[in-house]
Amino acid sequence: MEVIEFLDDSGTVLVKRMPDNGQLEIKWGSQLTVRESQDAVFFRDGKSLDVFTAGRHVLKTQNVPVVGKWVTSFGYGENSPFRAEVLFVGKQLFPNFKWGTKEPILFKDTELQMVRLRSYGSFSIQVHDSLLFVNKVAGTMGLYTTEVISDYLRGIIISKFNVVLARMLKTVFDIPASMDDLNLVMRTELHNDFEGLGLKLHDFYIQSISLPDEVQKMIDTRTGMNAMGNLDQYMKLKIADSLGDAAKNNGAAGAGLGLGAGIGMGMALPNMIQQSINPQNNESVSDKLKKLKELLDMGALTQDEFDTKKKELLKQI
């Protein structure tokens, strides 16, 4: 007699076959112990005959048609043609699966036009139908772990995510307000796909949807321009800051020269700013661009600020 049981110390085993090596033969009268977090699928001669739930079960002819080896030994010797095996299925929660986009998703944004998005998150699964999962997914594998199935599930998720993102979002600026709705819709969309594998999607979370770095910089620049309010006052403040930095960088010997140059620049720059930035100025666009470039060379404008204003002036041509 023998006791058949399986304990998963790793917490990653979805299906484990017993016996795990040698002849797939179970002795008549063997005791099968199934834990609360397990199911045991009994196979004989390649066919699944029953699913045992938690408890202790005695494998004998009264409840499972297993042919004892002592009977078959008369005709087949030591190698019995009758095969019997038990597949233990872990039904506990398997948490913290990771998913993410290997390649950026092309998204049509109503404000930014075409952008490429990346996203990642997590999800958790449970085996809902042991017999279906064993026959459809695990097959004849003696050991089936979460590592084996994770890539396949991620592929399903990314496929659904592309569709849901295009249907629910108009612009990436709506992402913070729509995150809960996206999580709920994704769980609903994935329900049938996971159920068809004998699995239950316990939870699903989108942790981040991100833009390329260059697009994020453009958004930051645009946000900064909107937050400036009075552009003229902002430019004067930037000039004052740059003059202060120049004065700090001068040594003791050149302090007087630096101060004089700073005063001269401070006297001239407001007029240059007014002429290059004021939309009511009568100067040509080319003159404005030249003065704008001078401000950039002086350090009064950042490159992003220069590029933004340059685009505005070029639109006037």
N, C-alpha and C positions, 0 to 999 in steps of 0.2 A: 504494500500500500504506500501511497505517497500523497503529500499535500502540495497542491499547486497554488501558488500565490505570486504576486509581483509588487515590489515596493520601488517607487521612483524617487531616488535620492536627488536627481538633477532637476526635477520639476519641468522638464522639457519633452517628456515622452508622451506622445499621443496614442500610439499603438505599440504593444509589445507581444510577440508570439511566444507561447510556452507549449512544449519544450522549445528552448531557443537553439538547441543544437542536437545533432544525432538524429535518430529515427523519430519521426513525428508520431509517436504512439503513446497513448495514455492508458495506464493499467485500469482494469476493472476494479471499481470500488475506491478509486482515488478521490480525495476530498479537495474541493475547490473553494478557496476563500476569496471573496470579493469585498473590497472596502467600499465605504460610502461614496467615495469620489471616483468609483470605477464602475464599468460594465465589463462583462466577460462574454465574448461571442464564441460559441462552441461550433467547431467545424468537424465533420466526419466525411471522409472520402471526397474532400474538396467542396462540400456543400455546407452552408451555414444552417444549423438546425435549431439553435435557440440562443437567446440572450439572457444571461444570468445577471441579476442585480445584486445589491449588497447582501451579504450573508454567507453561510457555509452550506455548500452543496456537495452531495455524494454522487459521483458519476458511476451509475450502474445501469443495467439494462432496463430497470423499471422506469427511469425518467429520461435517460439518454441512451440510444442504441449503440453502445460501444461493444465491439467484439473483443473478448479477452485474448491476449496473446497466446495463452496455453491452448486455445482451440485451434488457432491458425497454424501453430507450430507443427501440427501433424502433416499439413500439406505443403507449407512454405518454409519450414525451418525457422531460423532466427529472424529473417526479414519478412515481416508481415506485409501483405499488400493493402491492408486496411490502415488508413491514416486518420488520426484524431489529434486535434490541436485546439488550444484555447488562445484567443487573442484578447489581451487586457486592453481596454480603452480608457484613457484618463478623461474624466468628465469634469475635473476641476476647472476653475478660471485660469486661462493662460493670458496674463496681462502684458502690457507694455511692448506689444509688437510695434515696430517702427515702419513708417512709410514715408516716401518722399519722391520728388520728381528728379529723375536722373538728368533729363534734358528740360530746358525751359519750355513753358507752355505759351504759345502765341495767343494773345488776348486782344480783342478789338475794344479799345477803351473810347468812350464817347468824348473824353476831354484830352487824353494823351495820344489818341489814335492807336496805332499798333504797338503794343509793348509785350515783353517777354517776362513771364512770371515764374517764380519758383515757390514751392510749398513743401511743407513736411508736417508730420503729426504722429499720432499713436492710436492704437486700437487694441481691443481685447476680444478673445474668442472663447467659446466653449463648444464641446461636442454635444450636439442636440440629438442626433439619431445615430447611435453607435453602429448599427448594422449597415446603414446607408454609407456612412463614412468609411467603414472598413472595405466594403465592396467597391465603392466608387473612387476612393482616393488612395487609401493605404495599399490595397491590392494584396499581393503576396509578400510584401516586404516584412521581414521579421522585426524590424525596428523602424518606427516612423516618428520623427521628432518635429518640433516647431521650426527648426532650421530648414528642414526640407520643404515645408509648405509656405514659408514666409514670402519667398520671391513670387510665388504664384498668386498669393492673396494681394500682394502689393500691385501686381499688374492689373488685377481687377479693379482695385481702388483708383489707380491713376486714370484708367479708362473712364470710369464714372465721374471722376473729378473734373475732367475736361468738359464733359457735357453739362454738369451742374454749374460750373463756373460761368460758362457762356450764357446759360439760361437765366441765372439769378443776378449776375452783376452787370451793371452798366459802366461803372468806372471804379478804379481801384480806391478812390477816395471814400467809397461806401463800405469798404471791407470791415472797419472796426464795428460799424453798426449792424453788419450782416453776418458776423461770425457765428452767432448762436443758430441762426437760421440755416447757414451752410452746414453746420454739424448735424442738425436735425434732418435736413434733406438728404445728406449723404448716407446717414444710417438707414433711412427709408429706402433709398435707391439700391443699397447693397443688401438689403434683407433677403430678397429672393435668391440672389446669387450665392450667398453663404448658406442659406437653407437648402438649396439644391445640392450642396456638398455634405449635408448632415451637420452643418455648423450653425452656431448662433453668434451673431455679432453683438457682444455685450455692451461695448461702448466704442465711440469713434470721436476723435478730436483733431481739429486742424489747429496746429500750434502757431503757424506763421505762413503768410503769403507775402513774398518780398519781390521788389523790383530790382532791376540791374543797378549797379552803383552809379552809372552816369545819369540814369533817369532820376534817381533819388537826389542827386546833386542839382539837377534842373528844377525839381520840385522845391528843394530848399531855397534855391535862388528866387524862384517865383514867390514863395511864401515870404521871404525876406523883403522883396520889393513891395508886396502888399502891406507888410507891417510897417514900412517906412513912413507912410502917410505923406508928409511934405518932403519931396525928394530934395528940394533945395536946402532945407534945413539939415537933412541927413548928410548931404555932401559937405556942408560946412563943418559938421561935427567930425566927419571922417578926416577932413583936412587938418582940423585942430589936433586930432589924435596923431596923425602922421607927423605933424610938426613937433608935438611933444616927444614922440619916439626919436625923431632926428636930434633933438636937443639932448636927450639922454645918451645917445650914441656918441656925441662929440666929447673929446677929451678936454682936459683943463686948458690945454694950450689953444685949442680951437673953439673954446666956448664962445668967445666974442664973435668970431666969424660965423659960427653956427647960429648964434642968436640974431646977428644982423641979416643973414640969409633967410632965416626963418621969418623975421619981421617983413622983409621984402616980399617973400613968397606969400605970406599971409595977406599983405596989402593987394597983391595982384590976383590971387586965386579967386576970391569972391566974384570979381568981374568976369574972369574966364568961365567960371561955373555958370554965372547968369547967362552969358552969351551962348554957351554950348548946350545948356539944358533947357532953358526957358523956351517953351513951344511957341511963344509970340515973337521970338527973335526973327529979324528980317534977313539974317545972313543965309547964305546958301548951305545946302546940306554938306557939301564938301568941306566948307570952312568949319562947320560944326564938328565934323568927324576929325579934322586936324586938331582942333582944340581938345576934343575928347581924348585923342591919343596922347596929347601933352599931359593931360591930367593923369592918365595911366602911367606914363613914364615917371611922373613926379611921385607916384605912390599914393595919390589922393583917391584913386579908384582901384578896386580889385579887378582881376581879369573877368570874373563873372559879371560884375556890374558894368564893365566896359562892353562886354559882348551883348548884354541885354539892351543897353541904350543904343548901341550900334545898330541892332536889328530894328529898333523903333525909328531911327533916322533913315535907314535904307528904305523903309516902307513909304517914306514921303517922296521918294524919287519917282 
